[in-house]
């Protein structure tokens, strides 16, 4: 790419004096539809630009307790992690993650405000949306139609996880975006979400990975499903826009980069975060929203329309209340598991 900011980044990286690596820079990833894209956008270009070998491993499931357990037992294995907000906050509070040296990774002013925290920098903005097979149902549905199997017959796909599933149930029941988490903080609100799930239960096909959600839709096992937008977008590129996406009532959340406390490759990890935060790199994130300032200016208006961070799309999404899930997640996990076992 000929972008001036990219050239500056590459020159800085190439000229930086770094200590010898004890081992390859190791990045722990969560499973998700973004993995292949991360390799193409971040990992391979970083190694090409710097000559630094990078080992990206699909290791952990995104759950805070599993991250805490691993970092307690084996802090030498990972240098950088891709993490959600609750695990980032827990790792930072527990002292397992480095407090970021912001000047070393480009400065706080280089990023959108929501990307900045003590121990993490926003990697990208992801969304969970309602997706459906447009060949079988040409009308754009919302969550109310998703739940209305009398009007729109067919199986529905949902994540076998209360996170997202409970929010969608309340949206299907007519709750406004701004009231979802207010209601979920009450016993009546949680009861209401589970009653709504009761109504759909016989028609639900549960999925546990983003790839499985797309497989269910592609195979015809479900007519509609909740799904990661990026995974749907990737399938559409291969299937000529077969699947529709409803932004209204989807969920938006940030994924973060963080550096493991005590990493022997601290400088290399900082260089990676600097590189990954360059606008000219983030502009290549198909299906996601970049969190570095200047990304929007590098895209045409037409290209922005298909991004999570496009103003119209972002305004239609509900930002996941990570604080709520950090406080209530264990209790709702237990209740959801009991509900599934009934």
C-alpha positions as CSV (number, residue, x, y, z in Angstrom):
1,X,0.0,0.0,0.0
2,X,1.2,3.5,-0.8
3,X,-0.5,5.2,2.1
4,X,1.7,7.6,3.9
5,X,0.8,6.4,7.4
6,X,1.6,2.8,6.5
7,X,5.0,3.8,5.1
8,X,5.8,5.7,8.3
9,X,4.8,2.7,10.4
10,X,6.9,0.3,8.3
11,X,9.9,2.6,8.5
12,X,9.6,2.9,12.2
13,X,9.3,-0.8,12.7
14,X,12.2,-1.7,10.4
15,X,14.5,0.8,12.0
16,X,13.7,0.0,15.6
17,X,16.5,-1.6,17.7
18,X,15.0,-4.6,19.4
19,X,16.6,-7.0,21.8
20,X,17.0,-10.6,20.7
21,X,13.9,-12.7,21.1
22,X,13.9,-15.5,23.6
23,X,11.2,-17.1,21.5
24,X,8.8,-16.2,18.7
25,X,6.3,-13.5,19.6
26,X,3.3,-15.5,20.6
27,X,-0.3,-14.3,20.3
28,X,-3.2,-16.2,22.0
29,X,-6.4,-15.9,20.0
30,X,-10.0,-16.8,20.7
31,X,-11.9,-18.9,18.3
32,X,-13.9,-16.8,15.9
33,X,-14.7,-16.0,12.3
34,X,-12.0,-13.3,12.4
35,X,-9.0,-15.6,12.7
36,X,-8.1,-16.0,9.0
37,X,-8.7,-12.2,8.5
38,X,-6.3,-11.4,11.4
39,X,-3.6,-13.5,9.8
40,X,-4.0,-11.7,6.5
41,X,-4.4,-8.2,7.9
42,X,-2.1,-8.2,10.9
43,X,0.2,-11.2,11.4
44,X,1.7,-11.9,7.9
45,X,2.2,-8.2,7.1
46,X,3.8,-7.6,10.5
47,X,6.4,-10.3,9.9
48,X,7.0,-9.2,6.4
49,X,7.6,-5.6,7.6
50,X,9.8,-6.4,10.6
51,X,11.3,-9.8,10.0
52,X,10.1,-10.8,13.4
53,X,8.6,-14.3,13.5
54,X,5.1,-14.5,15.0
55,X,3.2,-17.5,16.4
56,X,-0.5,-16.9,16.5
57,X,-2.3,-19.7,18.4
58,X,-5.9,-20.5,18.7
59,X,-5.8,-21.3,22.4
60,X,-8.5,-19.9,24.7
61,X,-12.3,-19.6,24.7
62,X,-12.7,-16.1,25.8
63,X,-13.9,-16.9,29.3
64,X,-12.5,-14.9,32.1
65,X,-11.9,-17.8,34.5
66,X,-10.0,-19.8,31.8
67,X,-7.8,-16.8,31.1
68,X,-7.1,-16.3,34.8
69,X,-6.3,-20.0,35.3
70,X,-3.9,-20.1,32.4
71,X,-2.0,-16.9,33.2
72,X,-1.6,-18.1,36.8
73,X,-0.1,-21.4,35.7
74,X,1.9,-20.5,32.6
75,X,2.8,-16.8,32.2
76,X,5.7,-17.7,29.9
77,X,3.6,-19.1,27.1
78,X,1.9,-16.0,25.7
79,X,3.0,-12.5,24.9
80,X,-0.1,-10.9,23.5
81,X,-3.8,-11.9,23.8
82,X,-6.9,-11.0,21.9
83,X,-9.5,-10.6,24.5
84,X,-13.0,-9.4,25.3
85,X,-13.7,-6.6,27.7
86,X,-14.6,-8.6,30.8
87,X,-11.5,-10.8,30.6
88,X,-9.4,-7.7,29.9
89,X,-10.7,-5.9,33.0
90,X,-10.2,-9.1,35.2
91,X,-6.7,-9.6,33.9
92,X,-5.8,-6.0,34.5
93,X,-7.3,-6.0,38.0
94,X,-5.5,-9.3,38.9
95,X,-2.1,-8.0,37.7
96,X,-1.7,-10.6,34.9
97,X,-1.6,-8.0,32.1
98,X,0.8,-5.1,31.5
99,X,-0.2,-1.5,32.0
100,X,0.3,-0.2,28.5
101,X,3.0,2.2,27.7
102,X,0.9,4.3,25.4
103,X,3.6,6.4,23.7
104,X,5.3,3.1,22.7
105,X,2.2,2.0,20.8
106,X,1.2,5.3,19.1
107,X,-0.4,7.3,21.9
108,X,-3.9,7.4,23.2
109,X,-4.8,10.3,20.9
110,X,-4.2,7.9,17.9
111,X,-7.3,5.9,18.9
112,X,-11.0,6.4,19.3
113,X,-11.9,6.9,23.0
114,X,-13.6,3.6,23.4
115,X,-10.4,1.7,22.3
116,X,-8.3,3.1,25.2
117,X,-7.9,1.4,28.6
118,X,-5.1,0.8,31.1
119,X,-4.2,-2.7,29.9
120,X,-5.8,-2.9,26.5
121,X,-6.1,-1.3,23.2
122,X,-9.0,-1.9,20.9
123,X,-8.2,-4.3,18.1
124,X,-11.5,-4.0,16.2
125,X,-15.2,-3.6,16.6
126,X,-17.3,-6.7,16.1
127,X,-21.1,-7.2,15.8
128,X,-23.6,-10.0,16.3
129,X,-26.6,-9.7,14.1
130,X,-29.7,-11.4,12.8
131,X,-28.9,-13.2,9.5
132,X,-31.2,-15.1,7.3
133,X,-31.4,-16.9,3.9
134,X,-32.6,-14.3,1.4
135,X,-33.4,-17.0,-1.2
136,X,-36.0,-18.5,1.2
137,X,-37.3,-15.3,2.8
138,X,-36.9,-12.1,0.7
139,X,-38.3,-9.7,3.3
140,X,-36.0,-8.1,5.9
141,X,-37.0,-9.5,9.3
142,X,-36.4,-8.1,12.8
143,X,-36.3,-10.0,16.1
144,X,-40.1,-10.0,16.3
145,X,-40.3,-11.9,13.1
146,X,-37.4,-14.1,14.3
147,X,-39.7,-15.2,17.2
148,X,-42.9,-15.4,15.1
149,X,-42.7,-18.9,13.8
150,X,-46.5,-18.9,13.0
151,X,-46.0,-16.1,10.5
152,X,-42.6,-17.2,9.3
153,X,-42.2,-21.0,9.8
154,X,-38.8,-22.5,10.2
155,X,-36.1,-23.3,12.6
156,X,-34.1,-20.6,14.3
157,X,-30.4,-20.6,15.3
158,X,-29.2,-19.0,18.6
159,X,-26.0,-19.1,20.6
160,X,-26.0,-21.6,23.4
161,X,-25.0,-18.8,25.7
162,X,-27.1,-16.3,27.6
163,X,-24.8,-13.5,26.4
164,X,-26.7,-12.0,23.5
165,X,-29.4,-14.6,23.5
166,X,-31.2,-12.9,26.5
167,X,-30.8,-9.4,24.9
168,X,-32.3,-10.7,21.6
169,X,-35.2,-12.2,23.5
170,X,-36.1,-8.9,25.1
171,X,-35.7,-7.0,21.8
172,X,-38.1,-9.5,20.3
173,X,-40.5,-8.7,23.1
174,X,-40.6,-5.0,22.1
175,X,-38.0,-3.6,24.6
176,X,-36.2,-0.5,23.2
177,X,-32.4,-0.7,22.8
178,X,-31.8,1.8,25.6
179,X,-33.9,-0.1,28.0
180,X,-32.5,-3.6,27.6
181,X,-29.9,-3.6,30.3
182,X,-32.0,-1.5,32.6
183,X,-34.6,-4.3,32.4
184,X,-32.0,-7.1,32.7
185,X,-30.9,-5.7,36.0
186,X,-34.3,-6.6,37.4
187,X,-35.6,-10.0,38.3
188,X,-38.8,-9.3,36.3
189,X,-36.7,-8.4,33.3
190,X,-34.7,-11.6,33.4
191,X,-37.9,-13.6,33.9
192,X,-39.4,-11.8,30.9
193,X,-36.4,-12.8,28.7
194,X,-36.7,-16.5,29.7
195,X,-40.4,-16.5,29.1
196,X,-39.7,-15.3,25.6
197,X,-37.2,-18.1,25.1
198,X,-39.8,-20.6,26.4
199,X,-42.0,-19.5,23.5
200,X,-39.4,-20.3,20.9
201,X,-37.7,-23.2,22.5
202,X,-39.1,-26.0,20.3
203,X,-37.8,-24.2,17.2
204,X,-34.3,-23.4,18.3
205,X,-31.2,-25.0,17.0
206,X,-28.3,-24.1,19.3
207,X,-24.9,-23.2,18.0
208,X,-21.6,-22.9,20.0
209,X,-19.2,-21.4,17.4
210,X,-19.6,-18.7,14.9
211,X,-18.7,-21.1,12.1
212,X,-21.5,-23.4,13.2
213,X,-24.0,-20.6,13.0
214,X,-23.1,-20.0,9.3
215,X,-23.1,-23.8,8.6
216,X,-26.6,-24.1,10.0
217,X,-27.8,-21.3,7.8
218,X,-26.0,-22.5,4.7
219,X,-27.3,-26.1,5.1
220,X,-30.9,-25.0,5.4
221,X,-31.2,-26.4,9.0
222,X,-32.3,-22.9,10.1
223,X,-34.1,-20.1,8.2
224,X,-32.6,-17.4,10.5
225,X,-29.9,-17.2,13.1
226,X,-28.0,-14.9,15.3
227,X,-24.4,-14.8,14.0
228,X,-21.2,-12.8,13.9
229,X,-21.4,-10.3,11.1
230,X,-17.9,-10.9,9.9
231,X,-18.5,-14.6,9.5
232,X,-21.7,-13.9,7.5
233,X,-19.9,-11.3,5.4
234,X,-17.2,-13.9,4.6
235,X,-19.8,-16.5,3.6
236,X,-21.5,-13.9,1.4
237,X,-18.2,-13.2,-0.4
238,X,-18.1,-16.9,-1.3
239,X,-21.8,-17.3,-1.9
240,X,-22.7,-14.2,-3.9
241,X,-24.7,-12.4,-1.1
242,X,-26.9,-15.3,-0.2
243,X,-27.4,-14.2,3.4
244,X,-29.1,-11.0,4.6
245,X,-28.1,-9.0,7.6
246,X,-30.3,-7.0,9.9
247,X,-28.3,-4.4,11.8
248,X,-31.2,-3.1,13.9
249,X,-31.0,-4.8,17.3
250,X,-27.6,-6.4,16.8
251,X,-24.9,-6.3,19.4
252,X,-21.6,-4.4,19.2
253,X,-18.6,-5.2,21.2
254,X,-14.9,-4.4,21.2
255,X,-12.1,-6.9,21.0
256,X,-8.8,-5.8,22.6
257,X,-5.1,-6.5,22.3
258,X,-3.3,-6.9,25.7
259,X,0.3,-7.8,26.7
260,X,0.8,-10.5,29.3
261,X,2.6,-9.4,32.4
262,X,6.3,-10.5,32.4
263,X,6.5,-11.2,28.7
264,X,10.1,-11.7,27.6
265,X,9.1,-10.1,24.3
266,X,7.7,-6.8,25.7
267,X,9.3,-4.6,23.1
268,X,8.2,-6.8,20.2
269,X,4.7,-6.9,21.6
270,X,4.6,-3.1,21.7
271,X,5.8,-3.0,18.1
272,X,3.0,-5.3,17.1
273,X,0.4,-3.2,18.9
274,X,1.8,-0.1,17.2
275,X,1.6,-1.8,13.8
276,X,-1.9,-3.2,14.4
277,X,-3.2,0.2,15.4
278,X,-2.1,1.9,12.1
279,X,-5.1,3.2,10.2
280,X,-3.7,2.0,6.9
281,X,-3.6,-1.5,8.4
282,X,-7.0,-1.4,10.0
283,X,-8.7,-0.2,6.9
284,X,-8.2,-3.7,5.5
285,X,-10.4,-5.3,8.2
286,X,-13.3,-6.6,6.1
287,X,-16.4,-7.0,8.1
288,X,-15.2,-5.1,11.2
289,X,-14.8,-1.6,12.4
290,X,-11.4,-0.1,12.9
291,X,-10.7,1.8,16.1
292,X,-7.7,3.9,15.0
293,X,-8.5,7.5,14.0
294,X,-8.3,8.0,10.3
295,X,-9.7,4.7,9.1
296,X,-12.9,6.2,7.8
297,X,-11.0,8.7,5.7
298,X,-9.3,5.9,3.9
299,X,-12.5,4.2,2.8
300,X,-15.1,5.2,0.1
301,X,-18.6,6.0,1.4
302,X,-19.8,2.8,-0.4
303,X,-17.2,0.7,1.3
304,X,-18.1,2.1,4.7
305,X,-21.7,1.0,4.4
306,X,-20.7,-2.6,4.9
307,X,-18.8,-2.0,8.1
308,X,-19.8,-2.3,11.7
309,X,-18.4,1.2,12.4
310,X,-20.5,2.8,9.6
311,X,-22.6,5.5,11.4
312,X,-25.9,4.1,10.3
313,X,-25.0,0.6,11.3
314,X,-23.5,1.5,14.6
315,X,-26.5,3.6,15.6
316,X,-28.7,0.6,15.1
317,X,-26.7,-1.7,17.3
318,X,-26.9,-2.2,21.1
319,X,-23.5,-1.8,22.7
320,X,-22.9,-4.8,25.0
321,X,-22.8,-3.8,28.6
322,X,-19.7,-5.7,29.7
323,X,-20.1,-4.4,33.2
324,X,-23.5,-6.0,33.5
325,X,-22.1,-9.3,32.3
326,X,-19.2,-9.1,34.6
327,X,-21.5,-8.6,37.6
328,X,-24.3,-11.0,36.6
329,X,-22.7,-13.4,34.2
330,X,-22.1,-16.3,36.6
331,X,-25.6,-16.1,38.0
332,X,-27.2,-16.0,34.5
333,X,-24.9,-18.8,33.2
334,X,-26.2,-21.0,36.0
335,X,-29.8,-20.1,35.3
336,X,-29.4,-20.6,31.5
337,X,-27.8,-24.0,32.0
338,X,-30.7,-25.1,34.3
339,X,-33.2,-23.8,31.7
340,X,-31.5,-25.8,29.0
341,X,-31.6,-29.0,31.2
342,X,-35.4,-28.7,31.9
